[in-house]
């Protein structure tokens, strides 16, 4: 994707270089911080216990992504998507109980 974007920005008639403002940077900070925190916690989970525990933490990421989208950006998550998270969260809970 990066090579394609560089090609489009470098080619004279394809696309103009995007203009980013301070407000744009400020809006991306929660996403960057959350992504860095998710990576750090995943690495910590793998080093703190069994590899399976790290996989449990990584399996919970869809629920956290939905929650961050709702809390930080006010995005609406459909009822169907929330219902699809129930089996994911249930699987994470079951796997976590097996690790205790």
Biotite code that builds the C-alpha atoms (Angstrom):
import biotite.structure as struc

atoms = struc.array([
    struc.Atom([0.000, 0.000, 0.000], chain_id="A", res_id=1, res_name="UNK", atom_name="CA", element="C"),
    struc.Atom([2.819, 2.421, 0.789], chain_id="A", res_id=2, res_name="UNK", atom_name="CA", element="C"),
    struc.Atom([4.427, 1.984, -2.625], chain_id="A", res_id=3, res_name="UNK", atom_name="CA", element="C"),
    struc.Atom([1.084, 2.571, -4.335], chain_id="A", res_id=4, res_name="UNK", atom_name="CA", element="C"),
    struc.Atom([0.467, 5.742, -2.301], chain_id="A", res_id=5, res_name="UNK", atom_name="CA", element="C"),
    struc.Atom([3.957, 7.043, -3.089], chain_id="A", res_id=6, res_name="UNK", atom_name="CA", element="C"),
    struc.Atom([3.369, 6.313, -6.768], chain_id="A", res_id=7, res_name="UNK", atom_name="CA", element="C"),
    struc.Atom([0.046, 8.169, -6.740], chain_id="A", res_id=8, res_name="UNK", atom_name="CA", element="C"),
    struc.Atom([1.520, 11.171, -4.937], chain_id="A", res_id=9, res_name="UNK", atom_name="CA", element="C"),
    struc.Atom([4.610, 11.212, -7.153], chain_id="A", res_id=10, res_name="UNK", atom_name="CA", element="C"),
    struc.Atom([2.796, 10.892, -10.461], chain_id="A", res_id=11, res_name="UNK", atom_name="CA", element="C"),
    struc.Atom([1.937, 14.433, -11.623], chain_id="A", res_id=12, res_name="UNK", atom_name="CA", element="C"),
    struc.Atom([-1.701, 13.966, -12.630], chain_id="A", res_id=13, res_name="UNK", atom_name="CA", element="C"),
    struc.Atom([-2.776, 11.168, -10.292], chain_id="A", res_id=14, res_name="UNK", atom_name="CA", element="C"),
    struc.Atom([-3.449, 12.718, -6.896], chain_id="A", res_id=15, res_name="UNK", atom_name="CA", element="C"),
    struc.Atom([-2.467, 15.776, -4.892], chain_id="A", res_id=16, res_name="UNK", atom_name="CA", element="C"),
    struc.Atom([-0.298, 15.377, -1.811], chain_id="A", res_id=17, res_name="UNK", atom_name="CA", element="C"),
    struc.Atom([-2.591, 15.394, 1.235], chain_id="A", res_id=18, res_name="UNK", atom_name="CA", element="C"),
    struc.Atom([-2.477, 18.426, 3.467], chain_id="A", res_id=19, res_name="UNK", atom_name="CA", element="C"),
    struc.Atom([-2.417, 17.538, 7.140], chain_id="A", res_id=20, res_name="UNK", atom_name="CA", element="C"),
    struc.Atom([-3.255, 20.030, 9.843], chain_id="A", res_id=21, res_name="UNK", atom_name="CA", element="C"),
    struc.Atom([-2.537, 19.986, 13.555], chain_id="A", res_id=22, res_name="UNK", atom_name="CA", element="C"),
    struc.Atom([-6.157, 18.947, 14.105], chain_id="A", res_id=23, res_name="UNK", atom_name="CA", element="C"),
    struc.Atom([-5.590, 15.910, 11.870], chain_id="A", res_id=24, res_name="UNK", atom_name="CA", element="C"),
    struc.Atom([-2.548, 14.900, 13.913], chain_id="A", res_id=25, res_name="UNK", atom_name="CA", element="C"),
    struc.Atom([-4.454, 15.422, 17.150], chain_id="A", res_id=26, res_name="UNK", atom_name="CA", element="C"),
    struc.Atom([-7.304, 13.202, 15.948], chain_id="A", res_id=27, res_name="UNK", atom_name="CA", element="C"),
    struc.Atom([-4.900, 10.348, 15.145], chain_id="A", res_id=28, res_name="UNK", atom_name="CA", element="C"),
    struc.Atom([-3.146, 10.429, 18.526], chain_id="A", res_id=29, res_name="UNK", atom_name="CA", element="C"),
    struc.Atom([-5.694, 8.192, 20.330], chain_id="A", res_id=30, res_name="UNK", atom_name="CA", element="C"),
    struc.Atom([-5.423, 5.608, 17.559], chain_id="A", res_id=31, res_name="UNK", atom_name="CA", element="C"),
    struc.Atom([-1.622, 5.678, 17.657], chain_id="A", res_id=32, res_name="UNK", atom_name="CA", element="C"),
    struc.Atom([-1.540, 5.508, 21.440], chain_id="A", res_id=33, res_name="UNK", atom_name="CA", element="C"),
    struc.Atom([-4.060, 2.658, 21.508], chain_id="A", res_id=34, res_name="UNK", atom_name="CA", element="C"),
    struc.Atom([-2.160, 0.735, 18.857], chain_id="A", res_id=35, res_name="UNK", atom_name="CA", element="C"),
    struc.Atom([1.128, 1.177, 20.713], chain_id="A", res_id=36, res_name="UNK", atom_name="CA", element="C"),
    struc.Atom([-0.513, 0.153, 23.988], chain_id="A", res_id=37, res_name="UNK", atom_name="CA", element="C"),
    struc.Atom([-2.050, -2.952, 22.385], chain_id="A", res_id=38, res_name="UNK", atom_name="CA", element="C"),
    struc.Atom([1.343, -3.967, 21.018], chain_id="A", res_id=39, res_name="UNK", atom_name="CA", element="C"),
    struc.Atom([3.081, -3.294, 24.340], chain_id="A", res_id=40, res_name="UNK", atom_name="CA", element="C"),
    struc.Atom([0.482, -5.275, 26.301], chain_id="A", res_id=41, res_name="UNK", atom_name="CA", element="C"),
    struc.Atom([0.706, -8.149, 23.822], chain_id="A", res_id=42, res_name="UNK", atom_name="CA", element="C"),
    struc.Atom([4.477, -8.295, 24.195], chain_id="A", res_id=43, res_name="UNK", atom_name="CA", element="C"),
    struc.Atom([4.123, -8.080, 27.975], chain_id="A", res_id=44, res_name="UNK", atom_name="CA", element="C"),
    struc.Atom([1.501, -10.864, 27.973], chain_id="A", res_id=45, res_name="UNK", atom_name="CA", element="C"),
    struc.Atom([3.792, -13.156, 26.010], chain_id="A", res_id=46, res_name="UNK", atom_name="CA", element="C"),
    struc.Atom([6.720, -12.456, 28.337], chain_id="A", res_id=47, res_name="UNK", atom_name="CA", element="C"),
    struc.Atom([4.617, -12.712, 31.513], chain_id="A", res_id=48, res_name="UNK", atom_name="CA", element="C"),
    struc.Atom([3.220, -16.166, 30.954], chain_id="A", res_id=49, res_name="UNK", atom_name="CA", element="C"),
    struc.Atom([2.524, -18.877, 28.475], chain_id="A", res_id=50, res_name="UNK", atom_name="CA", element="C"),
    struc.Atom([2.302, -18.169, 24.768], chain_id="A", res_id=51, res_name="UNK", atom_name="CA", element="C"),
    struc.Atom([-1.341, -19.201, 24.908], chain_id="A", res_id=52, res_name="UNK", atom_name="CA", element="C"),
    struc.Atom([-2.008, -16.325, 27.340], chain_id="A", res_id=53, res_name="UNK", atom_name="CA", element="C"),
    struc.Atom([-0.543, -13.900, 24.797], chain_id="A", res_id=54, res_name="UNK", atom_name="CA", element="C"),
    struc.Atom([-2.864, -15.335, 22.181], chain_id="A", res_id=55, res_name="UNK", atom_name="CA", element="C"),
    struc.Atom([-5.794, -14.802, 24.542], chain_id="A", res_id=56, res_name="UNK", atom_name="CA", element="C"),
    struc.Atom([-4.857, -11.146, 24.906], chain_id="A", res_id=57, res_name="UNK", atom_name="CA", element="C"),
    struc.Atom([-4.563, -10.769, 21.143], chain_id="A", res_id=58, res_name="UNK", atom_name="CA", element="C"),
    struc.Atom([-7.950, -12.458, 20.655], chain_id="A", res_id=59, res_name="UNK", atom_name="CA", element="C"),
    struc.Atom([-9.575, -9.741, 22.762], chain_id="A", res_id=60, res_name="UNK", atom_name="CA", element="C"),
    struc.Atom([-8.414, -6.974, 20.391], chain_id="A", res_id=61, res_name="UNK", atom_name="CA", element="C"),
    struc.Atom([-11.665, -6.806, 18.344], chain_id="A", res_id=62, res_name="UNK", atom_name="CA", element="C"),
    struc.Atom([-13.621, -5.987, 21.496], chain_id="A", res_id=63, res_name="UNK", atom_name="CA", element="C"),
    struc.Atom([-11.131, -3.281, 22.461], chain_id="A", res_id=64, res_name="UNK", atom_name="CA", element="C"),
    struc.Atom([-11.166, -1.869, 18.925], chain_id="A", res_id=65, res_name="UNK", atom_name="CA", element="C"),
    struc.Atom([-14.953, -1.546, 19.038], chain_id="A", res_id=66, res_name="UNK", atom_name="CA", element="C"),
    struc.Atom([-14.830, 0.013, 22.490], chain_id="A", res_id=67, res_name="UNK", atom_name="CA", element="C"),
    struc.Atom([-12.138, 2.538, 21.510], chain_id="A", res_id=68, res_name="UNK", atom_name="CA", element="C"),
    struc.Atom([-14.090, 3.467, 18.384], chain_id="A", res_id=69, res_name="UNK", atom_name="CA", element="C"),
    struc.Atom([-17.175, 4.180, 20.455], chain_id="A", res_id=70, res_name="UNK", atom_name="CA", element="C"),
    struc.Atom([-15.414, 5.994, 23.312], chain_id="A", res_id=71, res_name="UNK", atom_name="CA", element="C"),
    struc.Atom([-12.862, 8.094, 21.409], chain_id="A", res_id=72, res_name="UNK", atom_name="CA", element="C"),
    struc.Atom([-14.559, 8.689, 18.079], chain_id="A", res_id=73, res_name="UNK", atom_name="CA", element="C"),
    struc.Atom([-18.256, 8.379, 18.807], chain_id="A", res_id=74, res_name="UNK", atom_name="CA", element="C"),
    struc.Atom([-18.614, 5.867, 15.981], chain_id="A", res_id=75, res_name="UNK", atom_name="CA", element="C"),
    struc.Atom([-21.683, 3.696, 16.047], chain_id="A", res_id=76, res_name="UNK", atom_name="CA", element="C"),
    struc.Atom([-21.251, -0.046, 16.090], chain_id="A", res_id=77, res_name="UNK", atom_name="CA", element="C"),
    struc.Atom([-24.255, -1.941, 14.801], chain_id="A", res_id=78, res_name="UNK", atom_name="CA", element="C"),
    struc.Atom([-26.135, -4.382, 16.972], chain_id="A", res_id=79, res_name="UNK", atom_name="CA", element="C"),
    struc.Atom([-25.052, -7.209, 14.671], chain_id="A", res_id=80, res_name="UNK", atom_name="CA", element="C"),
    struc.Atom([-21.381, -6.372, 15.237], chain_id="A", res_id=81, res_name="UNK", atom_name="CA", element="C"),
    struc.Atom([-21.828, -6.221, 19.011], chain_id="A", res_id=82, res_name="UNK", atom_name="CA", element="C"),
    struc.Atom([-23.580, -9.604, 18.836], chain_id="A", res_id=83, res_name="UNK", atom_name="CA", element="C"),
    struc.Atom([-20.686, -11.009, 16.794], chain_id="A", res_id=84, res_name="UNK", atom_name="CA", element="C"),
    struc.Atom([-18.313, -9.968, 19.574], chain_id="A", res_id=85, res_name="UNK", atom_name="CA", element="C"),
    struc.Atom([-20.138, -12.159, 22.116], chain_id="A", res_id=86, res_name="UNK", atom_name="CA", element="C"),
    struc.Atom([-18.639, -15.454, 20.833], chain_id="A", res_id=87, res_name="UNK", atom_name="CA", element="C"),
    struc.Atom([-15.200, -13.824, 20.607], chain_id="A", res_id=88, res_name="UNK", atom_name="CA", element="C"),
    struc.Atom([-15.383, -12.528, 24.174], chain_id="A", res_id=89, res_name="UNK", atom_name="CA", element="C"),
    struc.Atom([-16.873, -15.825, 25.339], chain_id="A", res_id=90, res_name="UNK", atom_name="CA", element="C"),
    struc.Atom([-14.001, -17.729, 23.746], chain_id="A", res_id=91, res_name="UNK", atom_name="CA", element="C"),
    struc.Atom([-11.490, -15.416, 25.373], chain_id="A", res_id=92, res_name="UNK", atom_name="CA", element="C"),
    struc.Atom([-13.168, -15.932, 28.758], chain_id="A", res_id=93, res_name="UNK", atom_name="CA", element="C"),
    struc.Atom([-13.205, -19.722, 28.334], chain_id="A", res_id=94, res_name="UNK", atom_name="CA", element="C"),
    struc.Atom([-9.560, -19.782, 27.270], chain_id="A", res_id=95, res_name="UNK", atom_name="CA", element="C"),
    struc.Atom([-8.618, -17.510, 30.169], chain_id="A", res_id=96, res_name="UNK", atom_name="CA", element="C"),
    struc.Atom([-10.354, -19.789, 32.654], chain_id="A", res_id=97, res_name="UNK", atom_name="CA", element="C"),
    struc.Atom([-8.325, -22.683, 31.289], chain_id="A", res_id=98, res_name="UNK", atom_name="CA", element="C"),
    struc.Atom([-5.116, -20.726, 31.925], chain_id="A", res_id=99, res_name="UNK", atom_name="CA", element="C"),
    struc.Atom([-5.846, -20.074, 35.615], chain_id="A", res_id=100, res_name="UNK", atom_name="CA", element="C"),
])
